[in-house]
């Protein structure tokens, strides 16, 4: 009988040790959700960085050439107009 009582007491002690606090369980669940969201964000950031690194910038080259030509023509037109003469009194 003594062995049976020792076994029951050991089971009760083990149950108390294993018992988790509900708040700790909720905290652990929130931590897992945040870890998953962080991992997805990190993977998306790495994928975007690789995409930006490997994609050539054809449009930037085209825009730079066009802007230079437009600016030159605009300033040439302003310099070609003669200044109006002031009336002599």
Residue frames as a rotation matrix with the C-alpha (Angstrom) as fourth column:
UNK 1
0.561 0.828 0.000 0.00
0.828 -0.561 0.000 0.00
0.000 0.000 -1.000 0.00
UNK 2
0.339 -0.519 -0.785 2.87
0.237 -0.760 0.605 2.32
-0.911 -0.391 -0.135 0.71
UNK 3
-0.707 -0.618 0.344 4.15
0.451 -0.020 0.892 1.93
-0.545 0.786 0.293 -2.84
UNK 4
-0.116 0.766 0.632 0.73
0.958 -0.082 0.275 2.84
0.262 0.637 -0.725 -4.22
UNK 5
0.756 0.376 -0.536 0.55
0.558 -0.798 0.228 5.99
-0.342 -0.471 -0.813 -2.07
UNK 6
-0.128 -0.888 -0.441 4.05
0.188 -0.458 0.869 7.02
-0.974 0.028 0.226 -3.16
UNK 7
-0.683 -0.091 0.724 3.07
0.711 0.140 0.689 6.50
-0.164 0.986 -0.031 -6.78
UNK 8
0.359 0.895 0.264 -0.08
0.906 -0.402 0.133 8.63
0.226 0.191 -0.955 -6.40
UNK 9
0.629 -0.200 -0.752 1.86
0.320 -0.815 0.484 11.41
-0.709 -0.545 -0.448 -4.62
UNK 10
-0.509 -0.860 0.046 4.51
0.327 -0.143 0.934 11.35
-0.796 0.490 0.354 -7.36
UNK 11
-0.380 0.460 0.802 1.80
0.912 0.040 0.408 11.64
0.155 0.887 -0.435 -10.01
UNK 12
0.706 0.670 -0.229 0.24
0.704 -0.697 0.135 14.63
-0.069 -0.256 -0.964 -8.21
UNK 13
0.243 -0.709 -0.662 3.60
0.177 -0.638 0.749 16.37
-0.954 -0.299 -0.030 -7.89
UNK 14
-0.705 -0.509 0.494 4.36
0.534 0.078 0.842 15.75
-0.467 0.858 0.217 -11.56
UNK 15
0.077 0.826 0.558 0.94
0.971 -0.190 0.148 17.14
0.229 0.530 -0.817 -12.51
UNK 16
0.770 0.175 -0.613 1.61
0.422 -0.861 0.285 20.32
-0.478 -0.478 -0.737 -10.54
UNK 17
-0.222 -0.935 -0.278 5.00
0.177 -0.319 0.931 20.71
-0.959 0.157 0.236 -12.18
UNK 18
-0.692 -0.046 0.720 3.60
0.701 0.197 0.686 20.20
-0.173 0.979 -0.104 -15.68
UNK 19
0.370 0.925 -0.081 0.65
0.879 -0.377 -0.292 22.55
-0.301 0.037 -0.953 -15.16
UNK 20
-0.652 -0.562 0.509 1.11
0.720 -0.669 0.183 25.68
0.237 0.486 0.841 -17.25
UNK 21
-0.460 0.438 -0.772 -0.16
0.267 -0.761 -0.591 29.11
-0.847 -0.478 0.233 -16.48
UNK 22
0.389 0.678 0.624 -2.87
0.825 0.045 -0.563 30.21
-0.410 0.734 -0.542 -19.00
UNK 23
0.854 -0.123 -0.506 -1.20
-0.214 -0.969 -0.126 33.60
-0.475 0.216 -0.853 -19.33
UNK 24
-0.189 -0.981 0.051 2.11
-0.434 0.130 0.892 31.94
-0.881 0.147 -0.450 -20.17
UNK 25
-0.259 0.180 0.949 0.36
0.674 0.738 0.044 29.85
-0.692 0.651 -0.312 -22.82
UNK 26
0.798 0.589 0.125 -1.19
0.523 -0.575 -0.629 32.96
-0.299 0.567 -0.767 -24.42
UNK 27
0.544 -0.681 -0.491 2.16
-0.513 -0.732 0.448 34.75
-0.664 0.008 -0.747 -24.31
UNK 28
-0.426 -0.714 0.556 3.82
-0.002 0.615 0.788 31.82
-0.905 0.334 -0.264 -26.03
UNK 29
0.169 0.590 0.789 1.11
0.856 0.308 -0.414 31.84
-0.488 0.746 -0.453 -28.72
UNK 30
0.942 0.145 -0.302 1.61
0.031 -0.935 -0.353 35.58
-0.333 0.323 -0.886 -29.38
UNK 31
0.117 -0.983 -0.143 5.36
-0.520 -0.183 0.834 35.06
-0.846 -0.023 -0.533 -29.54
UNK 32
-0.381 -0.207 0.901 4.94
0.502 0.772 0.390 32.35
-0.776 0.601 -0.190 -32.19
UNK 33
0.620 0.670 0.407 2.64
0.725 -0.291 -0.625 34.57
-0.300 0.683 -0.666 -34.27
UNK 34
0.819 -0.362 -0.446 5.12
-0.362 -0.928 0.087 37.46
-0.445 0.090 -0.891 -34.14
UNK 35
-0.201 -0.931 0.306 8.00
-0.253 0.351 0.902 35.14
-0.946 0.103 -0.306 -35.03
UNK 36
-0.088 0.244 0.966 6.13
0.812 0.579 -0.073 33.86
-0.577 0.778 -0.249 -38.09
UNK 37
0.901 0.432 0.046 5.24
0.390 -0.759 -0.522 37.39
-0.191 0.488 -0.852 -39.22
UNK 38
0.501 -0.797 -0.337 8.86
-0.527 -0.590 0.612 38.47
-0.687 -0.129 -0.716 -38.75
UNK 39
-0.345 -0.628 0.698 10.15
0.191 0.681 0.707 35.52
-0.919 0.377 -0.115 -40.77
UNK 40
0.314 0.537 0.783 7.75
0.896 0.106 -0.432 36.28
-0.315 0.837 -0.448 -43.63
UNK 41
0.964 0.023 -0.266 8.76
-0.024 -0.985 -0.172 39.96
-0.266 0.172 -0.949 -43.60
UNK 42
0.126 -0.991 -0.041 12.45
-0.426 -0.091 0.900 39.05
-0.896 -0.096 -0.433 -43.65
UNK 43
-0.297 -0.180 0.938 11.99
0.617 0.713 0.332 36.68
-0.729 0.678 -0.101 -46.59
UNK 44
0.672 0.604 0.430 9.98
0.725 -0.418 -0.547 39.32
-0.150 0.679 -0.719 -48.49
UNK 45
0.796 -0.430 -0.427 12.66
-0.324 -0.897 0.299 41.95
-0.511 -0.100 -0.853 -47.81
UNK 46
-0.236 -0.915 0.329 15.43
-0.129 0.365 0.922 39.68
-0.963 0.175 -0.204 -49.04
UNK 47
-0.038 0.295 0.955 13.45
0.871 0.479 -0.113 38.79
-0.490 0.827 -0.275 -52.16
UNK 48
0.914 0.405 -0.001 12.83
0.364 -0.823 -0.437 42.48
-0.178 0.399 -0.899 -52.92
UNK 49
0.448 -0.828 -0.337 16.51
-0.474 -0.540 0.695 43.34
-0.758 -0.151 -0.635 -52.43
UNK 50
-0.403 -0.573 0.714 17.59
0.296 0.656 0.694 40.55
-0.866 0.490 -0.095 -54.78
UNK 51
0.360 0.626 0.691 15.01
0.886 0.004 -0.464 41.68
-0.293 0.779 -0.553 -57.35
UNK 52
0.953 0.000 -0.304 16.20
-0.042 -0.990 -0.131 45.31
-0.301 0.138 -0.944 -57.20
UNK 53
0.101 -0.995 -0.025 19.83
-0.397 -0.063 0.916 44.22
-0.912 -0.082 -0.401 -57.47
UNK 54
-0.487 -0.324 0.811 19.28
0.431 0.718 0.546 41.95
-0.759 0.616 -0.210 -60.48
UNK 55
0.510 0.740 0.439 16.87
0.785 -0.191 -0.590 44.18
-0.353 0.645 -0.678 -62.44
UNK 56
-0.595 -0.737 0.319 18.61
0.803 -0.540 0.250 46.56
-0.012 0.405 0.914 -64.86
UNK 57
-0.011 0.535 -0.845 17.57
0.417 -0.766 -0.490 50.21
-0.909 -0.358 -0.215 -64.86
UNK 58
-0.490 -0.125 0.863 16.72
0.872 -0.065 0.486 50.80
-0.005 0.990 0.141 -68.52
UNK 59
0.511 0.809 0.291 14.11
0.792 -0.575 0.206 53.44
0.334 0.125 -0.934 -67.73
UNK 60
0.611 -0.349 -0.711 16.55
0.361 -0.676 0.642 55.58
-0.705 -0.649 -0.287 -65.71
UNK 61
-0.516 -0.836 0.186 18.96
0.525 -0.137 0.840 55.73
-0.677 0.531 0.510 -68.67
UNK 62
-0.275 0.499 0.822 16.16
0.898 -0.172 0.405 56.77
0.344 0.849 -0.401 -71.03
UNK 63
0.748 0.623 -0.227 14.87
0.661 -0.673 0.331 59.48
0.053 -0.398 -0.916 -68.69
UNK 64
0.218 -0.753 -0.620 18.33
0.405 -0.508 0.760 60.96
-0.888 -0.417 0.194 -68.18
UNK 65
-0.696 -0.486 0.528 18.94
0.656 -0.134 0.743 61.31
-0.290 0.864 0.412 -71.92
UNK 66
0.032 0.811 0.585 15.55
0.868 -0.313 0.386 62.89
0.496 0.495 -0.713 -72.52
UNK 67
0.744 0.260 -0.615 15.88
0.603 -0.657 0.452 65.37
-0.287 -0.708 -0.646 -69.66
UNK 68
-0.208 -0.912 -0.355 19.29
0.487 -0.411 0.771 66.56
-0.848 -0.013 0.529 -70.87
UNK 69
-0.682 -0.018 0.732 18.03
0.720 -0.193 0.666 67.27
0.130 0.981 0.144 -74.39
UNK 70
0.368 0.911 0.184 14.96
0.815 -0.412 0.408 69.11
0.448 0.000 -0.894 -73.13
UNK 71
0.568 -0.195 -0.800 16.93
0.560 -0.620 0.549 71.31
-0.603 -0.760 -0.243 -70.74
UNK 72
-0.548 -0.836 0.023 19.42
0.552 -0.341 0.761 72.30
-0.628 0.430 0.649 -73.46
UNK 73
-0.462 0.448 0.765 16.67
0.758 -0.249 0.603 73.32
0.461 0.859 -0.224 -75.90
UNK 74
0.586 0.753 -0.299 14.83
0.793 -0.456 0.404 75.32
0.168 -0.474 -0.864 -73.26
UNK 75
0.308 -0.545 -0.780 17.85
0.449 -0.639 0.624 77.39
-0.839 -0.542 0.048 -72.31
UNK 76
-0.699 -0.552 0.455 18.83
0.642 -0.206 0.738 77.94
-0.314 0.808 0.498 -75.97
UNK 77
-0.007 0.786 0.619 15.42
0.848 -0.323 0.420 79.47
0.530 0.528 -0.664 -76.71
UNK 78
0.760 0.284 -0.585 15.69
0.600 -0.652 0.463 81.89
-0.250 -0.703 -0.666 -73.81
UNK 79
-0.077 -0.888 -0.453 19.16
0.384 -0.446 0.808 83.06
-0.920 -0.112 0.376 -74.85
UNK 80
-0.578 -0.151 0.802 18.17
0.813 -0.024 0.582 83.48
-0.069 0.988 0.137 -78.53
UNK 81
0.510 0.814 0.278 15.51
0.817 -0.560 0.137 86.13
0.267 0.157 -0.951 -77.80
UNK 82
-0.506 -0.692 0.515 16.91
0.475 -0.722 -0.503 89.68
0.720 -0.010 0.694 -77.83
UNK 83
-0.468 0.287 -0.836 16.24
0.796 -0.275 -0.540 91.88
-0.385 -0.917 -0.100 -74.86
UNK 84
0.492 0.702 0.516 13.64
0.842 -0.534 -0.076 94.62
0.222 0.472 -0.853 -75.48
UNK 85
-0.588 -0.706 0.394 15.06
0.614 -0.707 -0.351 98.13
0.527 0.036 0.849 -75.90
UNK 86
-0.156 0.482 -0.862 14.07
0.809 -0.438 -0.391 100.80
-0.566 -0.759 -0.322 -73.46
UNK 87
0.560 0.392 0.730 12.38
0.758 -0.598 -0.261 103.85
0.334 0.699 -0.632 -75.07
UNK 88
-0.574 -0.814 -0.088 14.63
0.804 -0.540 -0.248 106.88
0.155 -0.213 0.965 -75.15
UNK 89
0.469 0.782 -0.410 13.23
0.852 -0.522 -0.021 109.97
-0.230 -0.340 -0.912 -73.53
